[in-house]
Amino acid sequence: MSSQVPGENADASNSTTGMPLELTHAQMNAAYDTGQAVPFAQAVPWLARYHNAWWVVYEGGWLRVIDQQTADSLDRRAAQMTGQDKKTARDASIRGALSSVQPQPPAGE
């Protein structure tokens, strides 16, 4: 068993991208703290986007999603969710603006 930190040895990184295949919880927590990592959704905290890759949590840390079809599918779903979040926020803003408008009595009353 290796005593090196995951992501710091050649075996734990992808030689094509140089990006580690595994991160520790501390590394991902630091990325969250600085805003470099974002969860897929509030309801899905076990999946995150970090350094243009998807990561999934497991008991020992975080593993990078290396299957391109899976990564593409996650990208599409994240884009759909982002679009829906924007629409929901816009609709809530419109409802809030409309509810704050006091109806004016018709002229002449």
C-alpha positions in Angstrom: 0.0 0.0 0.0 1.4 3.4 -0.9 1.9 6.1 1.7 1.8 8.9 -0.9 -1.1 11.3 -1.1 -3.5 10.4 -4.0 -3.0 12.6 -7.0 0.7 13.2 -6.2 2.2 10.1 -7.8 2.4 9.1 -11.4 0.1 6.1 -10.9 -2.7 8.3 -9.6 -2.7 10.7 -12.5 -3.7 10.5 -16.1 -0.6 10.8 -18.2 -2.5 12.5 -21.1 -4.0 15.4 -19.0 -1.6 15.4 -16.0 -4.8 15.7 -13.9 -5.0 13.4 -10.9 -7.5 10.6 -11.0 -8.1 10.9 -7.2 -8.3 13.7 -4.7 -8.5 13.6 -0.9 -11.4 15.1 0.9 -9.2 17.9 2.2 -8.2 18.8 -1.4 -11.8 18.9 -2.6 -12.9 20.8 0.6 -10.2 23.4 -0.2 -11.5 23.7 -3.8 -15.0 24.2 -2.5 -13.8 26.8 0.0 -12.2 28.8 -2.8 -15.1 28.4 -5.2 -13.1 26.3 -7.6 -15.3 23.3 -7.2 -19.1 23.3 -7.4 -21.6 20.6 -6.6 -23.7 19.2 -9.5 -26.8 20.2 -7.5 -27.7 20.9 -3.9 -29.5 17.6 -3.8 -26.5 15.8 -5.3 -23.5 16.8 -3.1 -21.6 13.6 -4.0 -20.9 14.8 -7.5 -18.8 18.0 -8.2 -17.3 19.9 -11.1 -13.6 20.8 -10.6 -10.9 21.8 -13.1 -13.2 21.0 -16.1 -13.9 17.5 -14.9 -16.6 15.7 -12.9 -15.7 14.1 -9.6 -17.6 11.5 -7.5 -17.1 11.1 -3.8 -16.3 7.8 -2.1 -15.3 7.0 1.4 -11.6 7.7 0.7 -11.9 10.9 -1.3 -13.0 11.9 -4.8 -12.5 10.0 -8.1 -12.4 11.8 -11.4 -15.0 10.6 -14.0 -12.9 9.5 -16.9 -15.5 7.9 -19.1 -16.2 10.6 -21.8 -19.8 9.5 -22.4 -20.6 9.8 -18.7 -18.9 13.2 -18.5 -20.8 14.5 -21.6 -24.1 13.3 -20.1 -23.3 15.1 -16.9 -22.4 18.2 -18.8 -25.7 18.1 -20.7 -27.8 17.5 -17.6 -26.0 20.3 -15.7 -26.7 22.7 -18.5 -30.4 21.7 -18.4 -30.5 22.2 -14.7 -28.7 25.6 -14.9 -31.2 26.7 -17.5 -34.1 25.5 -15.3 -32.6 27.3 -12.3 -32.4 30.5 -14.3 -36.0 30.2 -15.4 -37.1 29.5 -11.8 -35.2 32.5 -10.5 -36.6 34.8 -13.2 -40.2 33.6 -12.5 -39.7 34.1 -8.8 -38.4 37.6 -9.4 -41.3 38.5 -11.7 -43.8 37.1 -9.1 -42.0 39.1 -6.4 -42.1 42.3 -8.4 -45.8 41.8 -9.2 -46.8 41.1 -5.6 -45.1 44.3 -4.4 -47.1 46.5 -6.9 -50.1 48.1 -5.1 -53.2 48.1 -7.4 -54.2 51.7 -8.2 -57.9 52.6 -8.1 -59.3 53.5 -11.5 -59.0 57.2 -12.4 -61.9 59.4 -11.2 -62.7 57.5 -8.0 
